Amino acid sequence: MNNLRSTNRRADRTGRAILTTLLLFMTAIGHAALPDSVDGQPLPSLAPLVKRVAPAVVNIRVSQTVNAPSVYGDEMFRRFFGIPEGSDGPGREVASAGSGVIVDAANGYILTNHHVVENADMIQVSLLNEDSLDAEVIGSDAATDIAVIKVDPAMLTDLPIGDSSQVEVGDFVIAIGNPFGLGHTVTSGIVSALGRTGISRNGLEDFIQTDASINPGNSGGALVNMRGELVGINSAIISGTGGNVGIGFAVPSEIAQSIMNQILEFGEVRRGLLGVTIQTMDEESAEALGTDIDRGALITGIEPGSAAEQAGLRVDDIITAVDDKRINNNRELANAIGLRGSGDEVQIEFVRNGRERSVTAELGQQNALSVRGEEIHPRLAGAQFPRSSASATDGVEVLSVEPDSPAAQRDLRAGDIIVQANRQEVANLNELGQIASGSRILFLLVRRGDRQLMLQIR
């Protein structure tokens, strides 16, 4: 019996030794270096692609003078020390970093984000070879966050612009930029989603979502497909910490190129205008109107002489698609039209009296219908409003707000919808102007996203 127990113990020790040896062998295999080739073929690498496209991506350094947000902005402080209303206190110089993409080497044109170069006093561009060039802003568009800057065109390499409409979810992409000011950095990932909206406050959005690492400083950099083509301008991230969490957004190259072409041709962005007042169709609205159409944009008003009127659209029509792209609500229609240029033709599908119809509309020009805030009230200076009453919703939308302007100091923001002024309903700019003209103080009820707030303008 004792011999049997001894034999069993020896067998157990032998088994444990064999198992340990196998585990060590498997661990060694798991941590072994990757082979240089498989079946005689070298492993795929992104290095050749990166070498070809990286020289077209630049680092951008911006400096600007900002007014110190100190007690100079306090009304009681001004009165006590006799500081004039127009004095904003001492300024200080701040620097920021971003990225850009050379898209026209012959002329020195670079695409970047509007927010990278906004209010810049000085812009310097650093190439991959570490050469530095001074740059100037040719034009910029806050609504799409796209800007065009220019440098001396000597010895530049540009990146061909691809067709972002051909991008599909799952496509491999690389992002190149200047994260955290570290200089040229390359990350890779896939396209996670298309047509993302609701990301920025300006509202004109059709973002490409990617999980390629995008961090502060990547703004304005390149999103590149595997053919070495620019398919997006990296613009924004969603993050609770300010760092990458795998959710980044890029402006599609199709939109960026359209904005650039308008800036270079006209010196400004001539955004398309359909000329309708609309509201979202939902189940409740469909039930009230006795229709089965529970999505889309219901036309509640048409501007005289507008593209909509000339195309034959009518009040009570329900727009369901633009250029074969499904429209679910009023914001999607505003994006679909606002991202097109004036003079562009769009195919509009709609429902009238239960029948599906289609028309072609040639868009008018939105920019010709904008008004400066100071024309309405002195303390709205720095804001821009659409002159036309035809908008994406009832009320007056704020198109843009200049930083540190009187309007910005009152916390008015781009994308806000003014729905009341001094407790009176506001449907358009004319009504807002009439209320403001005789009022030293304005209490504005503003819709911002899913909430409302009251702003005092005095």
C-alpha positions as CSV (number, residue, x, y, z in Angstrom):
1,M,0.0,0.0,0.0
2,N,2.9,2.4,0.9
3,N,4.5,1.6,-2.4
4,L,1.3,2.5,-4.2
5,R,1.0,5.9,-2.4
6,S,4.6,6.6,-3.2
7,T,4.1,5.7,-6.8
8,N,1.0,8.0,-7.0
9,R,2.9,10.9,-5.4
10,R,5.7,10.5,-8.0
11,A,3.1,10.4,-10.7
12,D,1.5,13.6,-9.4
13,R,4.8,15.3,-9.3
14,T,5.6,14.2,-12.8
15,G,2.2,15.4,-14.1
16,R,2.6,18.8,-12.4
17,A,6.1,19.1,-13.9
18,I,4.9,18.3,-17.4
19,L,1.9,20.7,-17.0
20,T,4.3,23.5,-15.8
21,T,6.6,22.9,-18.8
22,L,3.7,23.0,-21.2
23,L,2.4,26.3,-19.7
24,L,5.9,27.9,-19.9
25,F,6.2,26.7,-23.5
26,M,2.8,28.2,-24.4
27,T,3.6,31.5,-22.6
28,A,6.9,31.7,-24.5
29,I,5.1,31.3,-27.8
30,G,2.5,33.9,-26.8
31,H,5.2,36.5,-26.1
32,A,7.3,35.7,-29.0
33,A,8.0,38.5,-31.5
34,L,5.8,38.6,-34.6
35,P,7.4,37.0,-37.6
36,D,8.7,39.2,-40.5
37,S,6.7,37.3,-43.0
38,V,4.0,34.6,-43.4
39,D,4.4,32.0,-46.3
40,G,7.1,34.2,-47.7
41,Q,5.0,37.3,-47.9
42,P,5.9,40.4,-45.8
43,L,3.3,41.4,-43.1
44,P,1.2,44.4,-44.2
45,S,2.3,47.8,-42.9
46,L,0.9,51.3,-43.0
47,A,4.4,52.8,-43.2
48,P,4.4,53.3,-47.0
49,L,1.1,55.0,-46.9
50,V,2.1,57.3,-44.0
51,K,5.4,58.2,-45.7
52,R,3.4,59.3,-48.8
53,V,0.7,61.4,-47.0
54,A,2.4,62.7,-43.8
55,P,4.3,65.6,-45.6
56,A,0.9,67.1,-46.5
57,V,-0.2,67.4,-42.9
58,V,1.0,70.4,-40.9
59,N,1.2,71.6,-37.4
60,I,-0.4,75.0,-36.7
61,R,0.5,77.4,-33.9
62,V,-1.8,80.3,-33.2
63,S,-1.4,83.2,-30.9
64,Q,-3.9,85.9,-30.1
65,T,-4.5,88.6,-27.5
66,V,-7.5,88.2,-25.3
67,N,-9.0,90.4,-22.7
68,A,-8.5,89.2,-19.2
69,P,-11.9,88.0,-17.8
70,S,-11.4,90.0,-14.6
71,V,-13.4,92.5,-12.6
72,Y,-13.1,94.9,-15.5
73,G,-16.3,93.2,-16.8
74,D,-18.2,94.0,-13.6
75,E,-20.5,97.0,-13.8
76,M,-20.1,98.1,-10.2
77,F,-16.3,97.9,-10.5
78,R,-16.4,100.1,-13.6
79,R,-18.6,102.7,-11.9
80,F,-16.5,102.8,-8.7
81,F,-13.2,103.4,-10.6
82,G,-14.7,105.4,-13.4
83,I,-13.7,102.9,-16.1
84,P,-15.4,103.6,-19.5
85,E,-17.9,101.1,-20.8
86,G,-15.7,100.2,-23.8
87,S,-12.6,99.3,-21.7
88,D,-12.1,95.6,-21.2
89,G,-9.0,95.6,-19.1
90,P,-5.5,94.5,-19.9
91,G,-5.0,91.9,-22.7
92,R,-2.8,88.9,-22.6
93,E,-1.3,86.8,-25.3
94,V,-2.4,83.1,-25.5
95,A,-1.1,80.4,-27.7
96,S,-2.9,77.3,-29.0
97,A,-2.0,74.4,-31.3
98,G,-3.9,72.6,-34.1
99,S,-3.4,70.9,-37.4
100,G,-4.0,71.5,-41.1
101,V,-3.9,69.7,-44.4
102,I,-2.2,71.0,-47.6
103,V,-4.7,70.5,-50.4
104,D,-3.2,72.8,-53.1
105,A,0.6,72.9,-53.0
106,A,0.8,75.1,-56.1
107,N,-1.1,77.9,-54.4
108,G,-0.3,77.1,-50.7
109,Y,-3.8,76.5,-49.6
110,I,-4.4,74.6,-46.4
111,L,-7.6,73.3,-44.9
112,T,-8.1,73.4,-41.2
113,N,-10.9,74.0,-38.6
114,H,-12.5,77.4,-38.0
115,H,-12.0,77.1,-34.3
116,V,-8.3,76.5,-34.7
117,V,-7.6,79.9,-36.4
118,E,-10.6,82.0,-35.1
119,N,-9.5,85.5,-33.9
120,A,-5.8,84.6,-34.6
121,D,-3.3,87.5,-34.5
122,M,-0.5,85.3,-35.8
123,I,-0.5,81.9,-37.4
124,Q,2.6,79.7,-38.0
125,V,2.6,76.5,-39.9
126,S,5.3,73.8,-39.3
127,L,6.0,71.2,-42.0
128,L,7.1,67.7,-41.5
129,N,10.7,68.7,-42.2
130,E,10.3,71.3,-39.3
131,D,10.3,74.3,-41.7
132,S,8.1,77.1,-40.3
133,L,5.9,79.4,-42.5
134,D,3.7,82.3,-41.7
135,A,0.1,81.9,-42.7
136,E,-2.9,84.1,-43.3
137,V,-6.6,83.3,-43.2
138,I,-8.3,83.4,-46.6
139,G,-11.8,82.6,-45.3
140,S,-13.6,80.7,-42.5
141,D,-17.0,79.3,-41.8
142,A,-18.1,78.8,-38.2
143,A,-21.2,76.7,-39.1
144,T,-19.2,73.9,-40.7
145,D,-16.0,74.6,-38.7
146,I,-13.9,74.8,-41.8
147,A,-11.3,77.4,-42.6
148,V,-8.8,78.0,-45.5
149,I,-5.4,79.5,-44.8
150,K,-2.5,80.2,-47.1
151,V,1.3,80.0,-46.9
152,D,4.2,80.6,-49.3
153,P,3.7,77.7,-51.9
154,A,7.4,76.9,-52.2
155,M,8.3,73.2,-51.8
156,L,5.0,71.9,-50.5
157,T,3.3,68.5,-50.8
158,D,-0.4,68.3,-51.0
159,L,-2.9,65.5,-50.3
160,P,-5.5,64.5,-52.9
161,I,-9.1,65.0,-51.8
162,G,-11.1,61.8,-51.9
163,D,-14.9,61.3,-52.3
164,S,-16.3,61.1,-48.7
165,S,-19.7,60.0,-50.1
166,Q,-18.0,56.6,-50.9
167,V,-16.9,56.1,-47.3
168,E,-18.5,53.2,-45.5
169,V,-18.8,52.1,-41.9
170,G,-15.9,49.6,-41.3
171,D,-13.5,51.3,-43.7
172,F,-9.9,51.5,-42.3
173,V,-8.7,55.1,-41.8
174,I,-5.7,56.9,-40.3
175,A,-5.7,60.2,-38.5
176,I,-2.7,62.5,-38.7
177,G,-2.2,65.6,-36.6
178,N,-0.6,67.5,-33.7
179,P,-2.2,66.0,-30.5
180,F,-1.2,67.9,-27.4
181,G,1.4,69.8,-29.4
182,L,3.5,66.7,-29.8
183,G,4.0,67.2,-33.5
184,H,3.2,64.8,-36.4
185,T,1.4,61.8,-34.9
186,V,-0.4,59.0,-36.7
187,T,-3.2,56.9,-35.3
188,S,-5.4,54.3,-37.0
189,G,-8.9,52.9,-36.7
190,I,-12.1,52.4,-38.6
191,V,-15.1,54.5,-39.6
192,S,-17.5,53.8,-36.8
193,A,-20.6,55.7,-38.1
194,L,-21.7,58.2,-40.7
195,G,-24.0,61.2,-40.7
196,R,-23.6,62.1,-37.1
197,T,-25.4,65.2,-35.9
198,G,-26.0,67.1,-32.7
199,I,-22.3,67.3,-31.9
200,S,-21.6,71.1,-32.3
201,R,-23.8,74.0,-31.3
202,N,-23.8,75.5,-34.9
203,G,-26.1,72.8,-36.2
204,L,-24.8,72.2,-39.7
205,E,-23.3,68.8,-39.3
206,D,-22.8,65.5,-41.2
207,F,-19.9,64.1,-39.3
208,I,-17.9,60.9,-40.0
209,Q,-17.3,59.1,-36.7
210,T,-14.1,57.2,-36.2
211,D,-12.3,55.3,-33.4
212,A,-8.9,56.4,-34.6
213,S,-7.4,58.3,-31.7
214,I,-8.2,62.0,-31.9
215,N,-7.1,64.3,-29.1
216,P,-6.8,68.1,-28.5
217,G,-4.5,69.5,-31.1
218,N,-5.7,67.0,-33.8
219,S,-8.3,69.6,-34.8
220,G,-7.9,70.4,-38.5
221,G,-5.8,67.4,-39.2
222,A,-6.4,64.7,-41.8
223,L,-8.6,61.6,-41.9
224,V,-7.1,59.5,-44.7
225,N,-8.4,56.4,-46.4
226,M,-6.2,53.4,-47.4
227,R,-5.8,54.9,-50.9
228,G,-4.0,57.9,-49.4
229,E,-6.9,60.3,-50.0
230,L,-8.3,62.9,-47.6
231,V,-11.8,61.9,-46.6
232,G,-12.3,64.1,-43.6
233,I,-11.0,67.0,-41.5
234,N,-10.8,66.0,-37.9
235,S,-12.9,68.4,-35.8
236,A,-14.3,67.1,-32.5
237,I,-14.3,64.4,-29.8
238,I,-16.6,63.3,-27.2
239,S,-14.8,62.8,-23.9
240,G,-15.3,63.2,-20.2
241,T,-11.6,63.9,-19.6
242,G,-10.6,65.8,-22.7
243,G,-8.6,62.8,-24.0
244,N,-9.4,60.1,-26.5
245,V,-12.1,57.6,-25.7
246,G,-12.5,56.2,-29.2
247,I,-15.2,58.6,-30.4
248,G,-13.9,61.3,-32.8
249,F,-15.6,63.2,-35.5
250,A,-14.4,64.5,-38.9
251,V,-16.0,66.9,-41.4
252,P,-16.5,65.0,-44.6
253,S,-14.1,66.0,-47.4
254,E,-17.1,66.7,-49.7
255,I,-18.3,69.4,-47.3
256,A,-14.8,70.8,-46.6
257,Q,-14.1,71.0,-50.4
258,S,-17.4,72.7,-51.1
259,I,-16.7,75.4,-48.4
260,M,-13.2,75.9,-49.7
261,N,-14.3,76.3,-53.3
262,Q,-16.9,78.9,-52.2
263,I,-14.4,80.8,-50.2
264,L,-11.8,80.9,-53.0
265,E,-14.4,81.8,-55.7
266,F,-16.6,84.3,-53.8
267,G,-14.5,85.3,-50.8
268,E,-17.3,84.0,-48.6
269,V,-19.6,81.0,-48.0
270,R,-22.8,81.3,-49.9
271,R,-25.0,78.9,-48.1
272,G,-28.1,77.4,-49.8
273,L,-31.6,78.6,-48.8
274,L,-34.8,76.7,-49.5
275,G,-37.0,79.4,-47.9
276,V,-39.4,77.4,-45.8
277,T,-40.6,77.5,-42.2
278,I,-40.9,73.9,-40.9
279,Q,-41.6,71.8,-37.9
280,T,-40.8,68.1,-37.2
281,M,-43.4,65.5,-38.0
282,D,-43.9,62.9,-35.3
283,E,-46.6,60.4,-34.3
284,E,-48.6,63.1,-32.4
285,S,-48.5,65.5,-35.3
286,A,-49.4,62.7,-37.8
287,E,-52.4,61.7,-35.7
288,A,-53.6,65.4,-35.5
289,L,-53.2,65.8,-39.2
290,G,-54.8,62.5,-40.1
291,T,-51.8,61.1,-41.9
292,D,-49.6,58.0,-41.7
293,I,-46.4,60.1,-42.2
294,D,-44.8,60.3,-38.8
295,R,-41.4,61.6,-39.8
296,G,-40.0,64.3,-42.0
297,A,-40.4,68.1,-42.0
298,L,-43.9,69.7,-42.3
299,I,-43.8,73.0,-44.3
300,T,-45.7,75.7,-42.2
301,G,-44.6,78.7,-44.2
302,I,-43.0,79.6,-47.5
303,E,-41.0,82.8,-48.2
304,P,-42.3,84.7,-51.3
305,G,-40.0,84.3,-54.3
306,S,-38.0,81.6,-52.6
307,A,-36.6,78.4,-54.1
308,A,-39.4,76.5,-52.4
309,E,-42.1,78.6,-54.0
310,Q,-40.4,78.5,-57.4
311,A,-40.2,74.7,-57.2
312,G,-43.9,74.4,-56.5
313,L,-43.8,73.4,-52.8
314,R,-46.8,74.3,-50.7
315,V,-47.7,74.8,-47.0
316,D,-48.7,71.5,-45.5
317,D,-46.3,69.5,-47.7
318,I,-44.2,67.0,-45.8
319,I,-40.6,66.8,-46.9
320,T,-39.3,63.2,-46.5
321,A,-36.0,63.2,-48.4
322,V,-33.4,65.4,-50.1
323,D,-31.2,63.9,-52.8
324,D,-32.3,60.4,-51.8
325,K,-31.2,61.1,-48.2
326,R,-34.0,60.3,-45.7
327,I,-35.3,63.3,-43.6
328,N,-36.6,62.5,-40.2
329,N,-37.0,65.9,-38.6
330,N,-36.6,69.6,-39.1
331,R,-32.9,69.7,-38.0
332,E,-32.0,67.1,-40.6
333,L,-33.6,69.2,-43.3
334,A,-31.8,72.3,-42.1
335,N,-28.5,70.4,-42.3
336,A,-29.3,68.9,-45.8
337,I,-30.0,72.4,-47.2
338,G,-27.5,74.5,-45.2
339,L,-24.6,72.3,-46.2
340,R,-25.3,73.0,-49.9
341,G,-24.3,76.1,-51.7
342,S,-26.5,78.7,-53.3
343,G,-27.4,77.8,-56.8
344,D,-27.1,74.1,-56.2
345,E,-30.0,72.0,-57.4
346,V,-31.5,69.5,-54.9
347,Q,-34.1,66.8,-55.5
348,I,-36.8,67.0,-52.8
349,E,-39.2,64.2,-52.1
350,F,-42.4,65.1,-50.2
351,V,-45.9,63.9,-49.5
352,R,-49.0,66.0,-50.5
353,N,-52.5,64.8,-49.7
354,G,-51.2,61.3,-49.1
355,R,-49.4,61.1,-52.4
356,E,-45.6,60.9,-52.8
357,R,-44.1,63.6,-55.1
358,S,-40.7,64.9,-56.2
359,V,-39.4,68.3,-57.4
360,T,-36.1,69.9,-58.2
361,A,-35.3,73.1,-56.4
362,E,-32.5,75.6,-57.1
363,L,-31.4,76.9,-53.8
364,G,-31.2,80.6,-53.0
365,Q,-28.5,82.4,-51.0
366,Q,-28.8,82.4,-47.2
367,N,-25.9,84.8,-46.5
368,A,-27.7,87.7,-48.3
369,L,-30.3,87.5,-45.6
370,S,-28.2,87.9,-42.4
371,V,-28.4,90.8,-40.0
372,R,-25.8,92.0,-37.4
373,G,-27.0,92.0,-33.9
374,E,-26.2,95.7,-33.2
375,E,-28.9,96.5,-35.8
376,I,-31.4,95.1,-33.4
377,H,-30.0,96.1,-30.0
378,P,-26.6,97.6,-29.0
379,R,-25.9,94.8,-26.5
380,L,-26.5,92.1,-29.2
381,A,-23.4,93.3,-31.1
382,G,-21.3,90.4,-32.3
383,A,-24.3,88.1,-33.1
384,Q,-25.6,87.3,-36.5
385,F,-29.2,86.5,-37.3
386,P,-31.0,85.4,-40.4
387,R,-32.9,88.2,-42.1
388,S,-35.5,85.9,-43.5
389,S,-38.4,84.6,-41.4
390,A,-38.0,81.2,-43.1
391,S,-35.9,79.1,-40.7
392,A,-35.6,75.6,-39.4
393,T,-38.1,76.4,-36.6
394,D,-40.4,79.2,-35.3
395,G,-38.3,81.9,-33.5
396,V,-35.1,83.5,-34.4
397,E,-31.9,81.4,-34.7
398,V,-28.5,82.8,-33.7
399,L,-26.2,82.1,-36.7
400,S,-23.0,83.0,-34.9
401,V,-21.5,84.9,-32.0
402,E,-18.1,86.5,-31.9
403,P,-16.1,85.6,-28.8
404,D,-15.8,88.4,-26.1
405,S,-18.5,90.4,-27.9
406,P,-21.4,92.0,-26.0
407,A,-23.7,89.2,-27.2
408,A,-21.2,86.6,-26.0
409,Q,-20.9,88.4,-22.6
410,R,-24.7,87.9,-22.2
411,D,-24.2,84.2,-22.8
412,L,-25.9,84.2,-26.2
413,R,-24.6,81.3,-28.3
414,A,-24.6,80.1,-31.9
415,G,-27.5,77.7,-32.4
416,D,-29.7,79.4,-29.8
417,I,-33.4,79.9,-30.8
418,I,-35.0,83.1,-29.4
419,V,-38.7,82.3,-28.9
420,Q,-39.8,85.2,-26.7
421,A,-38.6,88.8,-26.0
422,N,-40.0,90.5,-22.9
423,R,-42.6,87.7,-22.7
424,Q,-43.9,88.3,-26.2
425,E,-43.8,85.5,-28.7
426,V,-41.1,86.0,-31.5
427,A,-41.7,84.2,-34.8
428,N,-39.1,86.1,-36.9
429,L,-36.5,88.8,-36.9
430,N,-39.0,91.6,-37.7
431,E,-41.0,90.8,-34.5
432,L,-37.8,90.7,-32.4
433,G,-36.6,94.0,-33.9
434,Q,-40.0,95.7,-33.1
435,I,-39.8,94.6,-29.4
436,A,-36.1,95.5,-29.1
437,S,-36.4,99.0,-30.7
438,G,-38.3,100.5,-27.8
439,S,-36.6,98.5,-25.0
440,R,-33.5,99.4,-23.0
441,I,-33.7,96.0,-21.4
442,L,-34.6,92.8,-23.2
443,F,-35.5,89.5,-21.5
444,L,-34.9,86.8,-24.1
445,L,-36.4,83.3,-23.7
446,V,-33.9,81.1,-25.5
447,R,-34.2,77.5,-26.5
448,R,-30.9,75.8,-26.3
449,G,-31.0,72.1,-27.2
450,D,-33.6,70.4,-24.9
451,R,-33.8,73.2,-22.4
452,Q,-34.9,76.8,-22.1
453,L,-33.3,79.7,-20.3
454,M,-33.9,83.4,-19.8
455,L,-31.1,85.9,-20.8
456,Q,-31.1,89.5,-19.7
457,I,-29.8,92.0,-22.4
458,R,-29.3,95.5,-21.1
